[in-house]
Amino acid sequence: MARVVISEDENLESGLKRFRRSRQKEGTVQTYKRKQYYTKPSDERRAAKKKAIRKMRRKLLRKRRR
């Protein structure tokens, strides 16, 4: 669980920003969104494979640019 202590001289907005950033690092929002709906294991594998292919293509394009 993300916990942020805001000091007296700190702004509330900056405290909220730190809280959101810590939640993002933990991945709580991401897991909630992912588990909100059921996805079949085959669909998860397909999405992971698609993501890996996209990542490889980007990596190759960056190498070619240099």
TORKOL-4160 file (C-alpha; in steps of 0.2 Angstrom, whole numbers, padded with zeros to 4 digits, m for minus):
66
<pt num="1" X="0000" Y="0000" Z="0000"/>
<pt num="2" X="0007" Y="0017" Z="m0005"/>
<pt num="3" X="0009" Y="0029" Z="0009"/>
<pt num="4" X="0015" Y="0047" Z="0008"/>
<pt num="5" X="0018" Y="0059" Z="0023"/>
<pt num="6" X="0015" Y="0077" Z="0019"/>
<pt num="7" X="0026" Y="0089" Z="0029"/>
<pt num="8" X="0019" Y="0106" Z="0035"/>
<pt num="9" X="0029" Y="0116" Z="0022"/>
<pt num="10" X="0024" Y="0104" Z="0008"/>
<pt num="11" X="0011" Y="0108" Z="m0005"/>
<pt num="12" X="m0004" Y="0096" Z="m0006"/>
<pt num="13" X="m0003" Y="0095" Z="m0025"/>
<pt num="14" X="0015" Y="0089" Z="m0023"/>
<pt num="15" X="0010" Y="0076" Z="m0010"/>
<pt num="16" X="m0003" Y="0070" Z="m0022"/>
<pt num="17" X="0009" Y="0069" Z="m0036"/>
<pt num="18" X="0021" Y="0059" Z="m0025"/>
<pt num="19" X="0007" Y="0047" Z="m0020"/>
<pt num="20" X="0002" Y="0044" Z="m0038"/>
<pt num="21" X="0020" Y="0041" Z="m0043"/>
<pt num="22" X="0022" Y="0028" Z="m0029"/>
<pt num="23" X="0006" Y="0019" Z="m0034"/>
<pt num="24" X="0012" Y="0019" Z="m0052"/>
<pt num="25" X="0029" Y="0011" Z="m0047"/>
<pt num="26" X="0020" Y="m0002" Z="m0037"/>
<pt num="27" X="0008" Y="m0006" Z="m0052"/>
<pt num="28" X="m0008" Y="m0006" Z="m0042"/>
<pt num="29" X="m0018" Y="0004" Z="m0054"/>
<pt num="30" X="m0011" Y="m0007" Z="m0069"/>
<pt num="31" X="m0015" Y="m0023" Z="m0061"/>
<pt num="32" X="m0033" Y="m0017" Z="m0056"/>
<pt num="33" X="m0036" Y="m0012" Z="m0074"/>
<pt num="34" X="m0029" Y="m0028" Z="m0081"/>
<pt num="35" X="m0040" Y="m0039" Z="m0069"/>
<pt num="36" X="m0055" Y="m0029" Z="m0071"/>
<pt num="37" X="m0061" Y="m0040" Z="m0085"/>
<pt num="38" X="m0057" Y="m0058" Z="m0088"/>
<pt num="39" X="m0045" Y="m0062" Z="m0103"/>
<pt num="40" X="m0042" Y="m0080" Z="m0109"/>
<pt num="41" X="m0025" Y="m0086" Z="m0107"/>
<pt num="42" X="m0023" Y="m0088" Z="m0126"/>
<pt num="43" X="m0027" Y="m0070" Z="m0128"/>
<pt num="44" X="m0014" Y="m0065" Z="m0115"/>
<pt num="45" X="m0001" Y="m0075" Z="m0123"/>
<pt num="46" X="m0006" Y="m0067" Z="m0140"/>
<pt num="47" X="m0005" Y="m0049" Z="m0133"/>
<pt num="48" X="0012" Y="m0053" Z="m0125"/>
<pt num="49" X="0019" Y="m0060" Z="m0141"/>
<pt num="50" X="0012" Y="m0044" Z="m0151"/>
<pt num="51" X="0020" Y="m0033" Z="m0138"/>
<pt num="52" X="0037" Y="m0042" Z="m0139"/>
<pt num="53" X="0037" Y="m0041" Z="m0158"/>
<pt num="54" X="0033" Y="m0022" Z="m0157"/>
<pt num="55" X="0047" Y="m0020" Z="m0145"/>
<pt num="56" X="0059" Y="m0029" Z="m0157"/>
<pt num="57" X="0054" Y="m0018" Z="m0172"/>
<pt num="58" X="0057" Y="m0002" Z="m0162"/>
<pt num="59" X="0074" Y="m0008" Z="m0157"/>
<pt num="60" X="0079" Y="m0012" Z="m0174"/>
<pt num="61" X="0072" Y="0004" Z="m0181"/>
<pt num="62" X="0082" Y="0014" Z="m0168"/>
<pt num="63" X="0098" Y="0004" Z="m0173"/>
<pt num="64" X="0096" Y="0008" Z="m0191"/>
<pt num="65" X="0094" Y="0026" Z="m0188"/>
<pt num="66" X="0111" Y="0027" Z="m0180"/>
